Amino acid sequence: MASRCEGLLIHGLLWLSLALATLLATQTNAKESETSSNNLLIITVATNATDGFKRFMRSAKVYNLNVKVLGMNEKWEGGNIRWFAGGGHKVNLLKKELDNLKDSKEKIILFLDSYDVILLAGADRIIKKFDQSKSKILFSAEGFCWPDAKLADSYPKVEKGKRFLNSGGFGMRLFSGVMSMSVCLELPRSFAGFIGYAPEIYNMITSSEIQNADDDQLFYTKIYLDEDLRKKLNIKLDHRADIFQNLNGAVGDVELRFKDDDAFLYNTAYGTTPVVVHGNGPNKVSLNSIGNYLAKSWVPQDGCLQCAEDNIDLGALKESEYPTVTMGLFIEKPTPFLEDFFERIADLTYPKNKIDIYIHNKNDVHEKDVAKFLEKHESKYNSVVQILPEENIKEWHGRNRGLEECFKRKCDYYFSVDSDVMLTNPRSLKSLIQQNRSVLSPMLVRPFKVWSNFWGALTPDGFYARSSDYMEIVNNNRHGVWNVPFVSGTYLIQGSLLSDKDAMPSFIHNLLDADMAFCYNLRDKGIFMYVTNVEEFGHLINSETYDPALKNPEMYQIFDNRLDWERRYIHANYSKNLDPTFQLDMPCPDVYWFPVVTPRFCKELIEMMEHFGRWSDGSNQDDRLDGGYENVPTRDIHMNQVGYDQHWLYFLREYIRPVQERAYTGYFHDPPQAQMNFVVRYKPNEQPALRPHHDSSTYTINVALNRPNIDYEGGGCRFVRYNCSVVDSRMGWTLMHPGRLTHYHEGLPTTRGTRYIMVSFVDP
């Protein structure tokens, strides 16, 4: 018994010892991790808090990294390094900073650019990767030699990986279509950076002098190519992108992947997961695209994590404290449903006394629409400036004048809206302000299409290319705020950009279209453009087929702008007809009566017919028919005479057929056929009635186009076999009945005024 107790005691002591050892190891590891994190200092040079800089600092914050910024709000003396050699100022700023750290043997410095760099991991992982390099200083590497291609042969050979010290330049020479790296062309460039121990870095950058305007790339290249110095300081290149992923010439090497609560980059060429990504050379757009996901910006599980960051809370303000907005409205081409466009603008739930309106209208055909809007709403806005068509101000200059109006008024925001934009969400303006981006566009799509107001990527010559996530965003499978290279139609610009001459947007660049020039200039200045689909904002109008020379031209937009066409012309109660629990009216046996179109549709269809004016004479001779003979003639105009036949056939398929299938169970014919589609006019002194007859159809529809007892008296339809009449027709309602055999019918006399009906013989 004693022996057993001793065994238990020993076992317990062993367990306790193991637990204490584990606890001590955990505490030691945590302390070492904290020490390790404190030993890493990220240093960057930035003289302006650009959008790229803010993105860099956000990524540092996400991974709890310490960053020291040099040169902020100081005059930059390193030349225009975006296009020319320079950047020595960065080296000299770093020298000055490291003078205080030159003896700190444990301090690890990660020196990076910040305008086009994103951090992808925390300090522990960065330091671990650096330790694995077995170097004292590790430079980023790429496949292009810059700035002096003649130095390429001086570089040590590598078995696998990028051979050259990183630069943002990109060089090529074409011989019969073959690329050669013997010449370097100057394109926008920057320097990803290096990582190393503070004393070694200090010794490296003080090994020779450099002027502020000298080329930092050449400075570092010569240091690396000095074999003695390279060995003495143990300088290496990150050939396989273990730490630094330069995108120049390597976009095809990387894949965006997701794990748990973050996104990461995987280099498929070398099987590595870099912890710093650099959009060097002509790859800013690629960096911006993948940057929408990196550094916990967007993940599949939780969606857009950055969307709720740095927002503006308008709800905390009184309306009198709201920011001021200059709203530019641009009518650059004839546009359908402009009346509805202005209605949507007026419906925006933003204090109108905080809005100054600027209207640039190039089209005479829309002067009445503009006048109608201003007559009703001008007094509600703080001010209105209008550029009339006769002033002949071109689009480029008209748009720039809108920016100038905003600048002149010291506005807080400039909100540009083109006439082909339907902002159906009244909160649109408030929502854009709250999301707090330099340039932000609400995502808009042509209904039932994938045509949108943004591009996800660009071709090398700056035109549209489809990004890998474009369809996911356009189809609203992914919601977020997306950094994109092109926006159009409508966007909100922060007023601070207009007060900065270096950031001031412009719609002019060479011979580019205004929207292309606007986006090119923003990209050139490093100003990010975003598109947001965190909520629904509206849609785009398609004006390509709009012909203002037609009578009531919006009537013809059923194909290209169906959503807006329906809103204007389909009866508000039409959808009830499709509800299986709703009982359709049946005033006579197998005769159904239901609402389809609005009074406005009826009015405009009558106007189209009267404008055409060539009513048939009501005789049996009818040259419009194949046989030239009409057995039961009416005074009418056929739809094909006014160019509306195909539109009407589409109407029959989309709005009549679904109700017919409910009413006459078991009969399906898609699409319905109809050769006879016409508007009939009844007048007491012209043709007041129609004798009894069968229709040459499977079923007939008869749409009442005006009002009984107001526009006319009398009229109606009598079904002889059932001695059942439908009178007092309802404007916009359809009477549907079988055409042959059972429903012999007649048109009852119109005794006063003029009665109009629209008739189709369906499936003859």
Stockholm file with secondary structure:
# STOCKHOLM 1.0

chainA/1-764         MASRCEGLLIHGLLWLSLALATLLATQTNAKESETSSNNLLIITVATNATDGFKRFMRSAKVYNLNVKVLGMNEKWEGGNIRWFAGGGHKVNLLKKELDNLKDSKEKIILFLDSYDVILLAGADRIIKKFDQSKSKILFSAEGFCWPDAKLADSYPKVEKGKRFLNSGGFGMRLFSGVMSMSVCLELPRSFAGFIGYAPEIYNMITSSEIQNADDDQLFYTKIYLDEDLRKKLNIKLDHRADIFQNLNGAVGDVELRFKDDDAFLYNTAYGTTPVVVHGNGPNKVSLNSIGNYLAKSWVPQDGCLQCAEDNIDLGALKESEYPTVTMGLFIEKPTPFLEDFFERIADLTYPKNKIDIYIHNKNDVHEKDVAKFLEKHESKYNSVVQILPEENIKEWHGRNRGLEECFKRKCDYYFSVDSDVMLTNPRSLKSLIQQNRSVLSPMLVRPFKVWSNFWGALTPDGFYARSSDYMEIVNNNRHGVWNVPFVSGTYLIQGSLLSDKDAMPSFIHNLLDADMAFCYNLRDKGIFMYVTNVEEFGHLINSETYDPALKNPEMYQIFDNRLDWERRYIHANYSKNLDPTFQLDMPCPDVYWFPVVTPRFCKELIEMMEHFGRWSDGSNQDDRLDGGYENVPTRDIHMNQVGYDQHWLYFLREYIRPVQERAYTGYFHDPPQAQMNFVVRYKPNEQPALRPHHDSSTYTINVALNRPNIDYEGGGCRFVRYNCSVVDSRMGWTLMHPGRLTHYHEGLPTTRGTRYIMVSFVDP
#=GR chainA/1-764 SS CHHHHHHHHHHHHHHHHHHHHHHHHHHHHHHHHHHHHHHEEEEEECSSCCHHHHHHHHHHHHTTCCEEEESTTSCCCSCCTTTSSCBHHHHHHHHHHHTTTTTCTTCEEEEECSTTEEECSCHHHHHHHHHHTTCSEEEEEESSCCSCGGGGGGSCCCSSSCCEECCSCBCCEEETTEEESSSCBCCSCCCCEEEEEHHHHHHHHTSSCCCTTSBHHHHHHHHHHCHHHHHHTTEEEETTCSSEEECTTTGGGEEEEEETTEEEEEETTTTBCCSEEECCTTCHHHHHHHHTTTTTTEETTTEESGGGTTCCCGGGSCGGGSCCEEEEEEECSCCTTHHHHHHHHHHCCSCGGGEEEEEEECCGGGHHHHHHHHHHHGGGSSEEEEECGGGCCCHHHHHHHHHHHHHHTTCSEEEEEETTEECCCTTHHHHHHHHCCSEEEECCBCTTSCCBSEESEECTTSCEECCTTHHHHHTTSSCSEEEESEECSEEEEEHHHHTCTTTCCCSCSTTCCHHHHHHHHHHHTTCCEEEECSSCCCEECCCTTCCTTSSSGGGGTTTTCHHHHHHHHBCTTGGGGGCTTSCCEEEETTEEEEECBCHHHHHHHHHHHHHHCCCCCSSSBCTTSSSSBCSSCCSEEEGGGGTCHHHHHHHIIIIIHHHHHHHSTTCCCSSCCCSEEEEEEEBTTTBCCEEEECCSSSEEEEEECSCBTTTEEECCEEEGGGTEEECSCCTTEEEEEECSSSCCEEECCEEEECEEEEEEEECC
#=GC SS_cons         CHHHHHHHHHHHHHHHHHHHHHHHHHHHHHHHHHHHHHHEEEEEECSSCCHHHHHHHHHHHHTTCCEEEESTTSCCCSCCTTTSSCBHHHHHHHHHHHTTTTTCTTCEEEEECSTTEEECSCHHHHHHHHHHTTCSEEEEEESSCCSCGGGGGGSCCCSSSCCEECCSCBCCEEETTEEESSSCBCCSCCCCEEEEEHHHHHHHHTSSCCCTTSBHHHHHHHHHHCHHHHHHTTEEEETTCSSEEECTTTGGGEEEEEETTEEEEEETTTTBCCSEEECCTTCHHHHHHHHTTTTTTEETTTEESGGGTTCCCGGGSCGGGSCCEEEEEEECSCCTTHHHHHHHHHHCCSCGGGEEEEEEECCGGGHHHHHHHHHHHGGGSSEEEEECGGGCCCHHHHHHHHHHHHHHTTCSEEEEEETTEECCCTTHHHHHHHHCCSEEEECCBCTTSCCBSEESEECTTSCEECCTTHHHHHTTSSCSEEEESEECSEEEEEHHHHTCTTTCCCSCSTTCCHHHHHHHHHHHTTCCEEEECSSCCCEECCCTTCCTTSSSGGGGTTTTCHHHHHHHHBCTTGGGGGCTTSCCEEEETTEEEEECBCHHHHHHHHHHHHHHCCCCCSSSBCTTSSSSBCSSCCSEEEGGGGTCHHHHHHHIIIIIHHHHHHHSTTCCCSSCCCSEEEEEEEBTTTBCCEEEECCSSSEEEEEECSCBTTTEEECCEEEGGGTEEECSCCTTEEEEEECSSSCCEEECCEEEECEEEEEEEECC
//
